[in-house]
Amino acid sequence: MWRWSLMLLALISLAGAAWQYRIEMVVKVTPFVRGVLSPIAENQPIVWPQEPTVGQAAPDSRPPNIILILTDDMGFNDISLYNGGAADGSLKTPSIDALAQQGVSFSHGYAANAVCAPTRATLLTGRYSTRFGFEFTPIFKLGPTIFKWMNELEPPTLPVEINVAAARALPGIEALGMPGEEITIAEVLRDRGYYTAHIGKWHLGGMPGMRPEDQGFDDSLYMAGTLYLPEAHRDVVNAKREKDPIERMVWATGRYAAQFNGGPLFQPEGYLTDYFSREAVKVIEANGHRPFFLYLAHWGIHNPLQATREDYARFSHIEDHHLRVYAAMTHALDRGVGMLTAALEAQGLADNTLIVFTSDNGGADYIGLPDINQPFRGWKLTHFEGGIHVPFMAKWPARIPQGTRYAEPVHHIDVFHTLAAAAGAEIPGDRKLDGVNLLPYVTGEAGGRPHETLFWREGHQQTVWHQGWKLIRAEHPAQAPGDAASERVWLFHLAQDPTEQVNLAQDRPDKVQALKALLAAHNAEQAEPLWPSVINAPIRVDKVGDQPYVEGDEYIYWPN
């Protein structure tokens, strides 16, 4: 009998240990399972189609080439144009800076949302993505489960609401996407006679009808994994935040993979940022004799933090390991922009090429670097300026005067209209569009400001900017049993307080009500979300993710 008792005790202990270390088990097992189910082949060289040169018009006598460069999670403080030096102050981004110095810098450029996928849906359609229900960013089904497990092992000070059942009921992340009925800028430009190419992140659905090839792109080099290099690669330097749930999810689901036009998965060639930049150069070289639209959607500098050893060595003076990796990643992005502009010069295309450079949202708190969004408060996932006030610039020597600075607020909804106008393309007339063509404002042909009112919405976190005033509202869950959920409101006069230091909500109830009325009218025009929110989590406004919560810290809840 005692043997059976010992065996039972051993089984209970083993089960307890397995449950205690379930996150580690998932992190280790998930990549293996995905590798078996979706094998990844060796690198596949890409052959970009090349247009015959005979009978083609000269570059300066045809519509401009157009390149849209979108970085991921790049903070306002991450390029030296705005601060003289990023990272610890020593990182220069001369190639990115040159786009603005040789064109226009938008000092009040706003992302469409504080999170990746809704921004991309807006950017490509010229419509608030909530007009067609694309309200929440697609999430791996495993993510909420990992968040829940971590909260069980280390209960958070502030409550986190996680609906695991709703998450499990969602289809796979590839089925969470933008409806095929939406018209993208790629479709508009292709109808105008442009060759259209996509490189990099998509995040708007991976099922037929949602993919880049179905949304106006002739060719798509599709990011099918979230690693810059395999984690154990001899040339990679990794930096992890082991206790952060988003970090754990990204590492657990990460793989090193790409895909061309929906074909088999294969490994990229080298460090992902450099690979995308090299392939973008090939697109330029193959299409020097016809107008082309290149959408280069970099994964950099989103986590996981991974740099090449060579780039990491360049910043040996930076003591903080995570900051040093981050600086090296940013340097790789800047190098890529330089490769593109050099290729345009070599092909004689620079003067008649419009380049727009921006980020999908601000820098994230969960990578643990406190200064990436300076001088602004807040992070990715929040509608404070740190989450939505992003790098934004454009260069077109044939049209935009060099060294132009534009101070009025502009928004990602404007990119669609600006690119279409530059190409002389016809925009859809059968739906509500939200942006404007920025070119007349930049060149001085139009007076006034492009917008009197702008909106952001993700679930209960909703924001309106109107004539220099900004209101943010969000619902906070009950802090204790028996408490009621509450609405939190922030009101800032950005014209006088651009870094959101003073909340005027209590002092100006009249302004709060006026802005809420604008928000209500906007909400009445939006569609129901295509899928529900499955998580409601607190984000500290002024602290990075791994800093402990202290009574009095300001926070806002993020629904997704």
C-alpha positions in Angstrom: 0.0 0.0 0.0 2.8 2.4 0.8 4.2 2.0 -2.7 0.9 3.0 -4.2 0.8 6.0 -1.9 4.3 7.0 -2.9 3.4 6.6 -6.6 0.3 8.7 -6.1 2.3 11.4 -4.3 4.8 11.4 -7.0 2.1 11.8 -9.7 0.5 14.7 -7.7 3.9 16.3 -7.4 4.7 15.9 -11.1 1.3 17.3 -12.0 1.8 20.2 -9.7 5.3 20.9 -11.1 3.9 20.7 -14.7 1.1 23.2 -13.8 3.6 25.5 -12.0 5.9 25.5 -15.1 3.2 25.4 -17.7 4.2 28.7 -19.3 7.8 27.5 -19.8 6.4 24.2 -21.3 4.2 26.2 -23.7 7.1 28.5 -24.6 9.3 25.5 -25.5 6.7 23.3 -27.1 4.9 25.8 -29.3 7.7 26.5 -31.8 8.3 22.7 -32.2 4.6 22.0 -32.9 4.3 24.9 -35.3 7.5 23.7 -37.1 5.9 20.2 -37.5 2.6 21.6 -38.7 4.0 24.3 -40.9 7.5 23.3 -42.0 9.9 26.1 -43.1 12.1 25.5 -46.1 15.5 27.0 -46.8 15.7 30.4 -48.3 14.0 31.0 -51.6 15.4 33.7 -53.8 12.8 36.1 -55.0 12.6 37.1 -58.7 10.7 40.4 -58.9 9.0 40.9 -62.3 10.8 43.4 -64.5 9.0 45.6 -67.0 10.5 45.8 -70.6 12.3 49.1 -71.1 11.2 49.6 -74.7 8.6 52.4 -75.2 8.6 53.5 -71.6 8.3 57.2 -70.7 11.2 59.0 -68.9 11.0 59.1 -65.1 10.2 62.8 -64.9 7.3 62.6 -67.5 5.2 59.9 -65.8 3.4 59.7 -62.5 5.8 59.5 -59.5 7.0 56.3 -58.0 5.6 55.9 -54.5 7.3 54.3 -51.5 5.5 54.0 -48.2 7.8 53.0 -45.4 6.0 51.9 -42.2 8.1 51.0 -39.1 6.7 49.2 -36.1 6.5 50.5 -32.5 8.9 53.3 -33.3 8.8 56.0 -30.6 9.0 59.7 -31.4 12.4 59.9 -29.6 13.8 57.0 -31.7 15.1 59.1 -34.5 17.7 61.9 -34.2 15.7 64.3 -36.3 13.6 65.2 -33.3 16.2 65.1 -30.5 19.7 65.2 -32.0 20.4 61.6 -30.9 18.3 58.6 -30.0 19.0 55.7 -27.5 21.4 57.2 -25.0 21.8 60.3 -27.2 24.5 58.9 -29.3 22.4 57.1 -32.0 22.1 59.1 -35.2 19.6 58.2 -37.9 21.0 60.2 -40.8 19.1 58.4 -43.6 15.7 58.8 -42.0 16.5 62.4 -41.0 17.4 63.2 -44.6 13.9 62.3 -45.8 12.6 65.2 -43.8 15.5 67.5 -44.4 15.1 67.0 -48.1 11.3 67.2 -47.9 8.8 67.8 -45.2 8.7 67.0 -41.5 5.3 66.8 -39.9 5.9 67.8 -36.3 2.3 66.8 -35.3 2.0 63.5 -37.2 -0.5 61.1 -35.7 -0.9 57.4 -36.0 -4.4 56.0 -36.8 -4.4 54.1 -33.6 -2.1 53.1 -30.7 -1.9 49.5 -31.8 -0.6 48.0 -35.0 -3.4 46.3 -37.1 -6.1 49.0 -36.9 -3.5 51.6 -37.9 -2.6 49.5 -41.0 -6.2 49.1 -42.0 -6.7 52.8 -41.7 -3.5 53.7 -43.5 -4.3 51.6 -46.5 -7.9 52.6 -46.9 -8.1 56.3 -45.9 -10.9 55.4 -43.5 -11.1 55.0 -39.8 -10.9 51.3 -39.5 -13.8 51.3 -37.1 -16.0 52.2 -40.0 -15.7 48.6 -41.1 -15.4 46.9 -37.7 -11.6 46.5 -37.7 -11.4 47.7 -34.1 -9.1 45.3 -32.2 -5.7 44.0 -33.2 -5.7 40.3 -34.1 -4.2 38.2 -31.3 -2.9 34.6 -31.1 -5.4 32.4 -29.4 -2.7 31.3 -27.0 -2.0 34.9 -25.8 -4.8 35.4 -23.3 -4.1 32.0 -21.8 -0.5 32.9 -21.1 -1.6 36.3 -19.7 -4.1 34.4 -17.4 -1.5 31.9 -16.2 1.0 34.6 -15.4 -1.6 36.5 -13.4 -2.4 33.3 -11.5 1.3 32.7 -10.7 2.0 36.4 -9.8 -1.3 38.2 -9.1 -1.1 41.8 -10.4 -1.7 44.8 -8.1 -4.2 46.2 -10.6 -7.0 43.9 -11.9 -6.7 42.4 -15.4 -9.8 41.2 -17.1 -9.2 38.2 -19.4 -11.9 36.3 -21.3 -10.2 33.0 -22.1 -13.4 31.4 -23.3 -14.0 34.3 -25.8 -10.4 34.0 -27.0 -10.7 30.3 -27.6 -13.8 30.9 -29.6 -12.1 33.2 -32.0 -10.9 31.8 -35.3 -7.1 31.6 -35.8 -5.2 34.9 -36.1 -5.0 34.5 -39.9 -8.8 34.7 -40.1 -9.0 37.9 -38.2 -8.6 40.5 -41.0 -9.8 43.4 -43.1 -12.8 42.6 -45.2 -12.0 42.1 -48.9 -14.6 44.7 -49.8 -12.4 47.5 -48.5 -10.5 49.4 -51.3 -6.8 49.9 -50.5 -4.4 52.4 -51.9 -2.7 49.5 -53.8 -5.9 48.8 -55.7 -6.4 52.5 -56.5 -2.8 52.8 -57.8 -2.9 49.5 -59.7 -6.0 50.8 -61.5 -3.9 53.9 -62.4 -1.3 51.6 -64.1 1.2 51.2 -61.2 3.1 48.0 -60.4 2.4 47.4 -56.7 4.6 45.4 -54.3 4.3 44.7 -50.6 7.2 43.7 -48.4 7.1 42.8 -44.7 4.3 42.8 -42.1 0.7 42.6 -43.1 -1.4 41.9 -40.0 -4.7 42.3 -41.9 -5.6 38.7 -42.3 -3.9 35.7 -43.9 -6.9 34.0 -45.4 -7.9 34.2 -49.1 -9.6 37.5 -49.8 -7.7 39.3 -47.0 -4.1 38.8 -48.1 -2.0 41.4 -49.9 -2.3 39.6 -53.3 -6.1 39.9 -52.9 -6.0 43.6 -51.8 -4.3 45.2 -54.7 -0.6 44.1 -54.6 0.8 42.4 -57.7 3.5 40.8 -55.5 3.9 40.2 -51.8 6.9 39.2 -49.8 5.0 38.4 -46.6 6.4 38.3 -43.1 5.3 34.8 -41.8 7.2 34.9 -38.5 8.2 37.3 -35.8 11.9 36.5 -35.3 14.6 38.6 -36.9 16.9 35.6 -36.7 16.5 32.2 -35.1 17.0 32.6 -31.4 20.1 30.4 -31.3 21.7 31.8 -34.5 25.4 32.5 -34.2 25.0 36.1 -35.4 22.1 37.2 -33.2 22.1 39.0 -29.8 18.8 38.7 -27.9 17.3 40.8 -25.1 14.3 39.4 -23.2 11.9 40.6 -20.5 11.1 37.2 -19.0 8.3 38.4 -16.7 6.3 40.4 -19.2 3.3 38.5 -20.8 3.5 40.2 -24.2 7.2 39.3 -24.3 6.5 35.7 -23.4 3.7 35.5 -26.1 6.0 36.9 -28.8 8.9 34.6 -28.0 6.5 31.6 -27.6 4.9 32.1 -31.0 8.0 33.3 -32.8 9.4 31.7 -35.9 11.8 32.8 -38.6 9.8 32.6 -41.9 8.7 34.5 -45.0 6.3 33.7 -47.9 6.1 35.0 -51.4 2.7 35.3 -53.0 1.1 32.8 -50.8 3.6 30.0 -51.6 5.4 27.7 -49.2 7.1 29.1 -46.1 10.9 29.7 -46.3 13.6 31.2 -44.2 14.6 34.9 -45.0 18.1 35.5 -45.9 20.0 37.0 -42.9 18.7 39.6 -40.4 15.1 40.3 -41.2 15.3 44.1 -41.4 18.3 43.9 -43.8 16.5 41.2 -45.8 13.4 43.4 -46.3 15.6 46.4 -47.2 17.6 44.4 -49.8 14.5 43.0 -51.4 13.0 46.5 -51.6 16.1 47.7 -53.5 15.5 44.8 -55.9 12.0 46.1 -56.5 13.3 49.5 -57.3 16.0 48.1 -59.7 13.5 45.9 -61.5 10.9 48.7 -62.0 12.9 51.8 -63.1 11.0 52.1 -66.3 7.4 52.2 -65.0 5.6 53.8 -62.1 5.6 51.6 -59.0 4.1 51.6 -55.5 6.2 49.9 -52.9 4.7 49.3 -49.4 7.7 48.4 -47.2 6.2 47.5 -43.8 9.2 46.7 -41.6 8.9 44.6 -38.4 11.6 46.7 -36.8 11.7 47.8 -34.1 9.0 45.7 -32.6 9.9 43.1 -30.0 11.5 40.5 -29.7 14.6 42.6 -29.3 17.2 41.0 -31.6 20.2 42.6 -33.2 23.1 41.3 -35.3 26.4 41.0 -33.4 28.0 43.4 -35.8 25.4 46.1 -35.1 25.5 45.4 -31.4 29.2 45.9 -31.4 28.8 49.4 -32.8 27.2 50.5 -29.6 29.6 49.1 -27.0 29.5 52.4 -25.1 25.8 51.8 -24.1 25.8 49.9 -20.8 22.2 48.8 -20.7 21.9 45.6 -22.7 18.3 46.1 -23.8 19.0 49.7 -24.9 22.1 48.6 -26.8 20.1 45.9 -28.7 17.4 48.4 -29.4 19.9 51.0 -30.7 21.4 48.4 -33.0 17.9 47.5 -34.4 17.2 51.2 -35.0 20.5 51.6 -36.8 19.6 48.7 -39.1 16.3 50.4 -40.0 18.2 53.6 -40.8 20.7 51.7 -42.9 17.8 50.2 -44.9 16.3 53.7 -45.7 19.8 54.7 -46.9 19.9 51.7 -49.2 16.6 52.6 -50.7 17.4 56.3 -51.4 20.8 55.3 -52.8 19.1 52.8 -55.2 16.7 55.6 -56.3 19.6 57.9 -57.0 21.4 55.2 -59.0 18.4 54.5 -61.1 17.8 58.2 -61.8 14.4 58.0 -60.0 15.0 60.1 -56.9 13.5 63.4 -58.1 10.2 61.9 -59.1 9.7 59.5 -56.2 7.4 60.3 -53.3 8.6 58.6 -50.1 6.4 58.7 -47.0 7.9 57.5 -43.7 6.0 56.9 -40.5 5.3 54.4 -37.6 2.2 52.4 -36.8 2.2 53.7 -33.2 4.5 54.8 -30.4 7.0 52.8 -28.5 5.9 50.0 -26.2 6.2 50.0 -22.4 6.8 46.2 -22.2 10.3 46.4 -23.7 11.3 48.3 -20.5 13.0 51.4 -22.0 11.7 54.6 -20.4 12.7 57.3 -22.9 11.6 56.1 -26.3 8.6 58.3 -26.6 10.0 61.5 -25.0 9.0 64.2 -24.6 5.5 62.6 -24.5 3.8 60.6 -21.8 2.2 57.2 -22.5 3.0 54.2 -24.6 1.7 52.0 -27.4 -1.8 50.8 -26.5 -2.7 54.2 -24.9 -4.1 57.3 -26.6 -1.7 59.5 -24.7 0.7 61.3 -27.1 3.4 58.7 -26.5 1.1 56.1 -28.1 -0.1 58.0 -31.2 2.2 61.0 -31.8 4.7 59.4 -34.2 7.5 60.1 -36.7 5.9 61.3 -39.9 7.7 62.8 -42.9 7.7 62.8 -46.7 10.1 63.5 -49.6 9.3 64.3 -53.2 11.9 66.7 -54.7 9.8 67.4 -57.8 7.0 68.7 -55.7 7.8 69.2 -52.0 10.2 72.1 -51.1 13.3 71.0 -49.3 13.4 71.6 -45.6 9.6 72.2 -45.2 8.2 71.9 -41.7 4.5 71.5 -41.2 3.1 72.1 -37.7 -0.7 71.5 -38.1 -1.9 68.0 -37.0 -2.0 65.4 -39.8 -3.1 61.7 -39.5 -2.6 58.4 -41.1 -6.1 58.8 -42.7 -4.4 61.3 -45.0 -1.8 59.0 -46.5 -4.3 57.3 -48.9 -5.6 60.6 -50.3 -2.1 62.1 -50.6 -0.7 59.1 -52.5 -3.7 58.9 -54.8 -3.5 62.6 -55.6 0.2 62.4 -56.3 -0.5 59.7 -58.8 -3.5 61.4 -60.3 -5.6 58.4 -59.4 -9.3 58.3 -58.9 -10.5 57.5 -55.4 -13.7 55.6 -54.5 -16.9 57.6 -54.4 -19.1 54.9 -53.0 -18.0 55.1 -49.3 -17.1 57.5 -46.6 -13.5 58.5 -46.7 -11.9 60.4 -43.8 -8.6 61.9 -44.9 -7.4 64.8 -47.1 -4.7 65.3 -49.6 -1.8 66.9 -47.7 0.2 68.1 -50.7 -1.5 71.5 -51.1 -1.0 72.2 -47.4 2.7 71.3 -47.6 3.4 73.4 -50.7 1.4 76.4 -49.5 -1.3 76.1 -52.1 -4.0 75.6 -49.4 -4.4 77.7 -46.3 -6.0 76.7 -43.0 -5.5 73.3 -41.3 -6.2 69.9 -42.8 -8.4 68.9 -39.8 -10.5 70.5 -37.2 -11.3 67.2 -35.5 -9.6 63.8 -35.3 -10.7 60.5 -33.6 -9.2 57.4 -32.2 -11.1 54.4 -30.9 -10.4 50.9 -29.5 -13.2 49.6 -27.5 -14.0 51.8 -24.5 -10.7 53.7 -24.9 -11.8 56.6 -27.1 -10.2 59.9 -28.0 -11.1 63.1 -29.8 -8.8 66.0 -30.8 -10.6 69.2 -31.7 -9.0 72.6 -32.4 -6.1 72.0 -30.0 -8.1 70.3 -27.3 -7.9 66.5 -26.6 -10.2 64.3 -24.6 -9.4 60.7 -23.7 -12.0 58.5 -22.0 -11.7 54.9 -20.8 -13.6 52.5 -18.5 -11.8 51.1 -15.5 -13.1 47.9 -14.0 -14.1 47.6 -10.3 -11.1 47.6 -8.1 -12.7 45.5 -5.4 -15.8 43.2 -5.0 -18.9 45.2 -4.9 -17.4 48.2 -6.6 -18.8 49.6 -9.8 -16.8 50.1 -13.0 -16.0 53.7 -13.6 -15.2 56.1 -16.5 -12.0 58.0 -16.4 -11.6 61.2 -18.4 -8.5 63.2 -19.3 -8.8 66.6 -20.9 -5.7 68.4 -22.2 -5.2 71.7 -24.0 -2.5 70.5 -26.3 -2.0 74.0 -27.8 -0.7 75.1 -24.4 0.2 71.7 -22.9 1.6 69.5 -25.7 3.1 66.9 -23.3 -0.2 66.4 -21.4 0.9 67.4 -17.9 -2.3 69.0 -16.6 -5.6 67.2 -16.7 -8.3 69.9 -17.0 -11.3 67.6 -16.9 -12.5 68.8 -13.5 -11.9 72.5 -14.4 -13.6 72.5 -17.8 -16.8 70.4 -17.7 -18.1 72.5 -20.6 -15.2 71.4 -22.8 -15.6 67.8 -21.7 -19.2 67.7 -22.7 -18.6 69.4 -26.0 -15.8 66.9 -26.9 -17.9 64.0 -25.7 -20.7 65.1 -28.0 -18.3 65.1 -31.0 -17.1 61.6 -29.9 -20.7 60.4 -29.7 -21.6 61.6 -33.2 -18.5 59.9 -34.5 -19.3 56.6 -32.7 -22.8 56.6 -34.2 -21.2 56.3 -37.6 -18.9 53.3 -36.8 -19.6 49.6 -37.3 -19.8 46.9 -34.7 -16.4 45.2 -34.1 -15.8 42.2 -36.3 -14.6 40.3 -33.2 -14.9 41.0 -29.5 -12.3 42.3 -27.1 -10.8 39.5 -25.0 -8.5 41.4 -22.6 -8.8 44.6 -20.6 -5.4 45.4 -19.0 -3.9 48.4 -17.2 -1.1 50.4 -18.7 0.8 52.8 -16.5 1.1 56.1 -18.3 4.5 57.1 -16.9 6.3 53.8 -16.1 7.7 51.0 -18.1 6.2 47.5 -17.8 8.6 46.0 -15.3 8.5 48.8 -12.8 6.4 48.1 -9.7 3.1 49.9 -9.3 3.0 52.5 -6.5 -0.2 54.0 -5.1 -0.9 57.2 -7.1 0.6 56.0 -10.4 -1.5 57.1 -13.3 -2.9 54.3 -15.5 -5.4 53.7 -18.2 -7.1 50.4 -19.3 -6.5 49.0 -22.7 -9.1 46.8 -24.3 -8.3 44.3 -27.1 
